[in-house]
Amino acid sequence: MRGMSEETSPGPAPAGLDPAAWSAHHRACLAGEAGYMDPATGLFSPTSTFLRERGHCCGCGCRHCPYSLREQQAAGRLPKPCFPWEPAV
């Protein structure tokens, strides 16, 4: 989400991602925050900006992971996410 400005709309949410979560992600990126509280679950979700700036993929299947599938697999991403529920995206 580089180059976003406050005038920039987050656009349509990716398939399977709640539009409210997508909007919260966009606002957190604009504010330079590491993440946001998911509106539906109340769980913390790191932003793609934070994950990119960290410099490596953790392999956990983060909702907004900016790394390619190849990089995620090299980091040890399992076929299922590390957490016990299905991620939105």
C-alpha positions as CSV (number, residue, x, y, z in Angstrom):
1,M,0.0,0.0,0.0
2,R,2.9,2.3,-0.7
3,G,2.0,5.8,-1.9
4,M,-1.4,5.8,-0.3
5,S,-2.8,9.2,0.7
6,E,-5.8,10.1,2.8
7,E,-7.7,10.8,-0.4
8,T,-7.0,7.4,-1.7
9,S,-9.8,4.9,-1.3
10,P,-8.7,1.4,-0.2
11,G,-10.7,0.1,-3.2
12,P,-12.8,-3.0,-3.1
13,A,-11.9,-5.6,-0.5
14,P,-10.1,-8.7,-1.8
15,A,-12.4,-11.8,-2.1
16,G,-13.2,-13.3,1.2
17,L,-12.0,-10.3,3.3
18,D,-14.6,-8.3,5.2
19,P,-14.9,-4.8,3.8
20,A,-14.7,-3.4,7.4
21,A,-11.4,-5.2,8.0
22,W,-10.1,-3.9,4.6
23,S,-11.0,-0.4,5.6
24,A,-9.4,-0.8,9.0
25,H,-6.2,-2.1,7.4
26,H,-6.2,0.9,5.0
27,R,-6.6,3.4,7.9
28,A,-3.9,1.7,9.9
29,C,-1.5,1.8,7.0
30,L,-2.2,5.5,6.4
31,A,-1.6,6.2,10.1
32,G,1.7,4.3,10.1
33,E,0.4,1.8,12.7
34,A,1.7,-1.7,13.0
35,G,-1.8,-3.2,12.8
36,Y,-5.4,-2.9,13.7
37,M,-8.1,-4.7,15.7
38,D,-10.2,-6.8,13.4
39,P,-13.8,-5.3,13.6
40,A,-15.4,-8.8,13.6
41,T,-13.2,-10.7,16.0
42,G,-11.3,-8.1,18.0
43,L,-8.0,-9.8,17.2
44,F,-4.9,-7.8,16.2
45,S,-4.0,-8.1,12.6
46,P,-0.6,-6.7,11.4
47,T,-0.6,-4.5,8.3
48,S,1.1,-5.4,5.1
49,T,3.3,-2.3,5.5
50,F,4.5,-3.5,8.9
51,L,5.1,-7.0,7.6
52,R,7.1,-5.7,4.6
53,E,9.2,-3.4,6.8
54,R,10.0,-6.3,9.1
55,G,12.0,-7.6,6.2
56,H,11.0,-11.3,6.2
57,C,8.1,-13.7,6.1
58,C,7.3,-15.5,9.3
59,G,5.5,-18.3,7.5
60,C,2.3,-18.0,9.7
61,G,-0.1,-17.1,6.8
62,C,-0.7,-13.5,8.0
63,R,-3.9,-12.0,6.5
64,H,-2.1,-9.1,4.8
65,C,1.2,-11.0,4.0
66,P,3.0,-9.0,1.3
67,Y,5.4,-11.8,0.4
68,S,5.0,-14.2,-2.5
69,L,3.8,-17.8,-2.1
70,R,7.3,-19.0,-2.8
71,E,8.7,-16.7,0.0
72,Q,6.0,-17.9,2.4
73,Q,6.7,-21.5,1.7
74,A,10.5,-20.9,2.1
75,A,9.7,-19.4,5.5
76,G,7.9,-22.7,6.5
77,R,4.3,-21.7,5.8
78,L,2.1,-24.7,6.4
79,P,-0.8,-25.6,4.1
80,K,-3.1,-24.5,6.9
81,P,-2.5,-21.2,8.9
82,C,-0.8,-21.4,12.3
83,F,-4.0,-20.4,14.1
84,P,-7.0,-22.6,14.6
85,W,-9.6,-20.6,12.6
86,E,-9.9,-20.0,8.9
87,P,-8.4,-16.6,7.8
88,A,-10.5,-14.2,5.8
89,V,-7.7,-14.0,3.2
